[in-house]
């Protein structure tokens, strides 16, 4: 029996040599996985229907991600530390 059930809808995936980024539309976050499928946590919080994601390149800061938010009808730049 499940004590809690978390549902996710991955609207987009971005894969590169460092891992996988998944836009979790339902939960409003970007999920980060290594190339073996192990979770590395989440990027961003309370995004409004993230529908695509890619790691940003120069001239954007290192550790930045470009995310489209379908629910907000906008493109966001998320920078992690």
MDAnalysis code that builds the backbone (N, CA, C; Angstrom):
import MDAnalysis as mda
import numpy as np

u = mda.Universe.empty(243, n_residues=81, atom_resindex=np.repeat(np.arange(81), 3), trajectory=True)
u.add_TopologyAttr("name", ["N", "CA", "C"] * 81)
u.add_TopologyAttr("resid", np.arange(1, 82))
u.add_TopologyAttr("resname", ["UNK", "UNK", "UNK", "UNK", "UNK", "UNK", "UNK", "UNK", "UNK", "UNK", "UNK", "UNK", "UNK", "UNK", "UNK", "UNK", "UNK", "UNK", "UNK", "UNK", "UNK", "UNK", "UNK", "UNK", "UNK", "UNK", "UNK", "UNK", "UNK", "UNK", "UNK", "UNK", "UNK", "UNK", "UNK", "UNK", "UNK", "UNK", "UNK", "UNK", "UNK", "UNK", "UNK", "UNK", "UNK", "UNK", "UNK", "UNK", "UNK", "UNK", "UNK", "UNK", "UNK", "UNK", "UNK", "UNK", "UNK", "UNK", "UNK", "UNK", "UNK", "UNK", "UNK", "UNK", "UNK", "UNK", "UNK", "UNK", "UNK", "UNK", "UNK", "UNK", "UNK", "UNK", "UNK", "UNK", "UNK", "UNK", "UNK", "UNK", "UNK"])
u.atoms.positions = np.array([
    [0.849, -1.177, 0.000],
    [0.000, 0.000, 0.000],
    [0.893, 1.238, 0.000],
    [0.519, 2.226, -0.813],
    [1.276, 3.472, -0.893],
    [0.785, 4.458, 0.151],
    [1.719, 5.056, 0.889],
    [1.316, 6.072, 1.856],
    [1.094, 7.414, 1.168],
    [1.804, 7.649, 0.073],
    [1.580, 8.850, -0.724],
    [1.979, 8.544, -2.152],
    [1.348, 9.189, -3.087],
    [1.614, 8.953, -4.491],
    [1.884, 10.283, -5.156],
    [3.041, 10.387, -5.787],
    [3.412, 11.621, -6.469],
    [3.293, 11.399, -7.968],
    [2.484, 12.191, -8.622],
    [2.309, 12.091, -10.056],
    [3.073, 13.203, -10.745],
    [3.692, 12.867, -11.858],
    [4.447, 13.852, -12.622],
    [4.102, 13.710, -14.094],
    [4.172, 14.824, -14.800],
    [4.004, 14.832, -16.241],
    [5.229, 15.523, -16.810],
    [6.145, 14.736, -17.399],
    [7.344, 15.303, -18.000],
    [7.000, 15.763, -19.405],
    [7.036, 17.076, -19.607],
    [6.656, 17.649, -20.895],
    [7.831, 17.722, -21.866],
    [9.068, 17.745, -21.352],
    [10.233, 17.858, -22.229],
    [11.452, 17.298, -21.519],
    [12.372, 16.750, -22.300],
    [13.644, 16.257, -21.788],
    [14.782, 16.907, -22.553],
    [15.861, 17.176, -21.856],
    [17.078, 17.691, -22.475],
    [18.216, 16.801, -21.997],
    [18.958, 16.228, -22.940],
    [20.036, 15.305, -22.600],
    [21.351, 15.850, -23.137],
    [22.380, 15.812, -22.288],
    [23.730, 16.154, -22.742],
    [24.720, 15.241, -22.045],
    [25.990, 15.511, -22.161],
    [27.017, 14.621, -21.614],
    [27.037, 14.587, -20.086],
    [26.377, 15.537, -19.432],
    [26.378, 15.582, -17.968],
    [25.146, 14.962, -17.344],
    [24.066, 14.815, -18.102],
    [22.868, 14.236, -17.518],
    [21.601, 14.581, -18.279],
    [20.495, 14.435, -17.570],
    [19.169, 14.624, -18.150],
    [18.421, 15.666, -17.335],
    [17.792, 16.612, -18.028],
    [16.909, 17.583, -17.406],
    [15.499, 17.276, -17.878],
    [14.544, 17.235, -16.975],
    [13.163, 16.948, -17.326],
    [12.260, 18.048, -16.792],
    [11.448, 18.634, -17.681],
    [10.485, 19.659, -17.274],
    [9.271, 18.953, -16.675],
    [9.125, 19.032, -15.363],
    [8.004, 18.408, -14.649],
    [6.844, 19.406, -14.614],
    [5.979, 19.294, -15.592],
    [4.870, 20.232, -15.770],
    [3.934, 20.236, -14.565],
    [3.610, 19.064, -14.054],
    [2.641, 18.936, -12.964],
    [3.121, 19.564, -11.666],
    [4.388, 19.332, -11.330],
    [4.907, 19.788, -10.038],
    [5.659, 21.114, -10.107],
    [5.795, 21.697, -11.293],
    [6.382, 23.022, -11.433],
    [7.858, 23.118, -11.125],
    [8.620, 22.066, -11.458],
    [10.064, 22.075, -11.236],
    [10.771, 21.445, -12.429],
    [12.088, 21.603, -12.467],
    [12.931, 20.900, -13.412],
    [13.638, 19.810, -12.632],
    [13.511, 18.578, -13.067],
    [14.166, 17.458, -12.390],
    [15.494, 17.156, -13.092],
    [16.503, 16.891, -12.300],
    [17.858, 16.657, -12.802],
    [18.267, 15.218, -12.487],
    [18.726, 14.478, -13.510],
    [19.146, 13.090, -13.350],
    [20.536, 12.904, -13.942],
    [21.296, 11.962, -13.377],
    [22.570, 11.628, -14.015],
    [22.291, 10.666, -15.173],
    [23.309, 10.293, -15.914],
    [23.114, 9.455, -17.092],
    [22.733, 8.011, -16.749],
    [22.785, 7.646, -15.464],
    [22.332, 6.332, -15.013],
    [20.911, 6.371, -14.471],
    [20.273, 7.534, -14.547],
    [18.884, 7.663, -14.104],
    [18.702, 7.990, -12.640],
    [19.784, 8.249, -11.917],
    [19.674, 8.611, -10.499],
    [19.319, 10.083, -10.367],
    [18.386, 10.358, -9.482],
    [17.952, 11.732, -9.258],
    [19.056, 12.562, -8.610],
    [19.265, 13.761, -9.154],
    [20.224, 14.716, -8.582],
    [19.497, 15.898, -7.954],
    [18.177, 15.796, -7.857],
    [17.394, 16.855, -7.240],
    [16.604, 17.649, -8.257],
    [16.181, 18.827, -7.824],
    [15.367, 19.679, -8.681],
    [16.022, 21.040, -8.868],
    [15.616, 21.698, -9.940],
    [16.080, 23.043, -10.255],
    [14.852, 23.925, -10.345],
    [14.886, 25.060, -9.688],
    [13.754, 25.976, -9.713],
    [12.645, 25.513, -8.786],
    [11.778, 26.432, -8.439],
    [10.645, 26.148, -7.579],
    [9.433, 26.919, -8.069],
    [8.295, 26.295, -7.966],
    [7.018, 26.940, -8.272],
    [6.978, 27.554, -9.664],
    [7.545, 26.836, -10.635],
    [7.425, 27.281, -12.022],
    [5.987, 27.034, -12.458],
    [5.504, 27.833, -13.372],
    [4.113, 27.744, -13.808],
    [4.002, 26.915, -15.084],
    [3.954, 25.602, -14.917],
    [3.817, 24.706, -16.059],
    [5.037, 24.672, -16.956],
    [6.221, 24.309, -16.410],
    [7.410, 24.252, -17.266],
    [7.207, 23.244, -18.395],
    [7.479, 23.683, -19.617],
    [7.203, 22.815, -20.764],
    [8.431, 22.504, -21.609],
    [9.533, 23.217, -21.421],
    [10.791, 22.868, -22.073],
    [11.941, 23.423, -21.255],
    [13.105, 22.781, -21.416],
    [14.271, 23.193, -20.637],
    [15.532, 22.881, -21.422],
    [16.509, 23.755, -21.289],
    [17.836, 23.505, -21.843],
    [18.852, 24.242, -20.983],
    [20.049, 23.713, -20.917],
    [21.103, 24.412, -20.183],
    [21.569, 25.573, -21.028],
    [21.651, 26.739, -20.413],
    [22.069, 27.952, -21.121],
    [23.575, 27.945, -21.341],
    [23.976, 28.602, -22.392],
    [25.404, 28.753, -22.716],
    [25.749, 30.240, -22.696],
    [27.033, 30.547, -22.859],
    [27.485, 31.946, -22.883],
    [26.643, 32.719, -23.897],
    [26.257, 33.903, -23.577],
    [26.757, 34.807, -22.536],
    [26.031, 34.695, -21.199],
    [25.178, 33.687, -21.021],
    [24.469, 33.528, -19.756],
    [25.413, 32.980, -18.690],
    [25.084, 33.206, -17.411],
    [25.942, 32.714, -16.333],
    [26.057, 31.189, -16.348],
    [27.168, 30.684, -15.807],
    [27.357, 29.247, -15.634],
    [26.244, 28.726, -14.718],
    [25.831, 27.490, -14.914],
    [24.748, 26.873, -14.132],
    [23.425, 27.597, -14.316],
    [23.139, 28.009, -15.541],
    [21.870, 28.647, -15.869],
    [21.070, 27.751, -16.810],
    [19.765, 27.871, -16.714],
    [18.854, 27.064, -17.515],
    [17.773, 27.964, -18.101],
    [17.430, 27.702, -19.347],
    [16.350, 28.437, -19.995],
    [15.131, 27.525, -19.988],
    [14.032, 28.029, -19.431],
    [12.821, 27.244, -19.248],
    [11.635, 27.997, -19.827],
    [10.831, 27.316, -20.623],
    [9.555, 27.914, -21.035],
    [8.500, 27.471, -20.033],
    [7.660, 28.427, -19.646],
    [6.577, 28.151, -18.708],
    [5.254, 28.359, -19.442],
    [4.628, 27.256, -19.802],
    [3.385, 27.314, -20.558],
    [2.280, 28.012, -19.762],
    [2.201, 27.734, -18.470],
    [1.151, 28.322, -17.641],
    [1.288, 29.823, -17.476],
    [2.499, 30.345, -17.588],
    [2.739, 31.780, -17.431],
    [2.964, 32.467, -18.770],
    [3.037, 31.676, -19.845],
    [3.291, 32.214, -21.185],
    [4.562, 33.070, -21.192],
    [5.648, 32.485, -20.670],
    [6.909, 33.224, -20.586],
    [8.113, 32.293, -20.680],
    [9.257, 32.904, -20.928],
    [10.541, 32.196, -20.917],
    [11.312, 32.727, -19.720],
    [11.870, 31.803, -18.907],
    [12.572, 32.199, -17.698],
    [14.023, 31.725, -17.750],
    [14.894, 32.462, -17.123],
    [16.284, 32.085, -16.927],
    [16.455, 31.759, -15.457],
    [16.848, 30.529, -15.171],
    [17.051, 30.089, -13.791],
    [18.542, 29.855, -13.607],
    [19.111, 30.464, -12.586],
    [20.530, 30.301, -12.286],
    [20.660, 29.643, -10.918],
    [21.439, 28.555, -10.873],
    [21.685, 27.879, -9.605],
    [23.088, 28.216, -9.125],
    [23.357, 27.925, -7.878],
    [24.667, 28.239, -7.304],
    [25.616, 27.096, -7.420],
])
